[in-house]
Amino acid sequence: MYYPRYLVSESDNFKADNFPKVIEEVEAISKLIETTISGFNIDMLISFLKDHYMDATWVKSYPQAAEMISTMASGLGNTEGLFKSSFGNRNFSSGLEDYIREQCKT
């Protein structure tokens, strides 16, 4: 049985300021991407955070990024948990995706 880490109702919208641990995790991965990986595919990170999945073509095209994401997975538990908790609220999860994309621009 799954117990959500966060309580996200169907009418909630994502507001980063409400999730300081997620902000910390996204800032950390953004800095890592900025300093170590060129041509990073943000969709690969978001897919991993949402579904614990990376498309095989992405892994083949960006092996360094795939390795970094899987290595950092344990440090992204709050962000992963927020995606899982917002499963029934598409607007919330889209807002979280938009936030990650904005913070991790390369």
C-alpha positions in Angstrom: 0.0 0.0 0.0 1.3 3.5 -0.9 1.0 6.4 1.6 1.6 9.7 0.0 4.4 11.9 1.3 2.4 15.0 0.6 -1.3 15.7 0.7 -2.3 17.2 -2.7 -6.0 17.7 -3.3 -7.6 17.8 -6.8 -7.9 21.6 -6.6 -4.4 22.4 -5.5 -1.9 24.3 -7.7 1.8 23.9 -7.4 3.6 26.8 -5.5 7.3 26.1 -5.0 7.4 28.2 -1.8 5.2 25.6 -0.2 7.8 22.9 -0.7 11.3 24.1 0.5 12.8 20.6 0.4 11.8 20.3 -3.3 13.3 23.7 -3.9 16.6 22.5 -2.4 16.6 19.3 -4.5 15.9 21.1 -7.7 18.5 23.8 -7.0 21.1 21.0 -6.3 20.4 19.2 -9.5 20.3 22.4 -11.5 23.8 23.3 -10.3 25.0 19.9 -11.1 23.6 20.0 -14.6 25.0 23.4 -15.2 28.5 22.4 -14.2 28.8 18.9 -15.6 26.5 18.1 -18.5 26.1 19.8 -21.8 23.1 19.2 -23.9 21.1 17.8 -21.0 17.6 16.5 -21.8 15.3 17.8 -19.0 12.6 15.4 -20.1 14.7 12.5 -19.0 15.0 13.9 -15.5 11.2 14.7 -15.3 10.4 11.2 -16.6 12.6 9.6 -14.0 11.1 11.8 -11.2 7.5 11.1 -12.2 7.7 7.4 -13.2 11.2 6.2 -12.3 11.7 5.6 -16.0 14.2 6.8 -18.7 13.6 6.1 -22.3 16.3 3.8 -23.8 17.0 6.3 -26.6 17.6 9.1 -24.1 19.9 6.8 -22.1 21.9 6.0 -25.2 22.0 9.6 -26.3 22.9 11.0 -22.9 24.7 8.2 -20.9 26.4 10.7 -18.6 23.0 12.3 -17.7 21.4 8.9 -17.2 24.1 7.9 -14.8 23.9 11.2 -12.9 20.1 11.0 -12.5 20.2 7.4 -11.2 23.1 8.3 -8.9 21.2 11.3 -7.5 17.9 9.5 -7.2 18.2 9.0 -3.4 18.7 12.8 -3.0 15.5 13.6 -5.0 13.0 11.8 -2.8 11.0 14.8 -1.9 10.5 15.8 -5.6 9.7 12.2 -6.5 7.3 12.0 -3.6 5.5 15.2 -4.7 5.0 13.8 -8.2 3.6 10.6 -6.7 1.4 12.6 -4.3 0.0 14.7 -7.1 -0.9 11.8 -9.4 -4.6 12.7 -9.5 -4.0 16.4 -10.1 -2.7 17.0 -13.6 -2.5 20.8 -13.1 -0.4 20.4 -10.0 2.1 18.0 -11.6 2.3 20.2 -14.7 3.1 23.2 -12.5 5.8 21.1 -10.8 7.2 20.1 -14.2 7.2 23.7 -15.4 9.1 24.7 -12.2 11.8 22.1 -12.8 12.1 23.1 -16.4 12.5 26.7 -15.5 15.1 26.1 -12.8 17.1 23.6 -14.8 17.4 25.6 -18.0 20.7 24.8 -19.7 
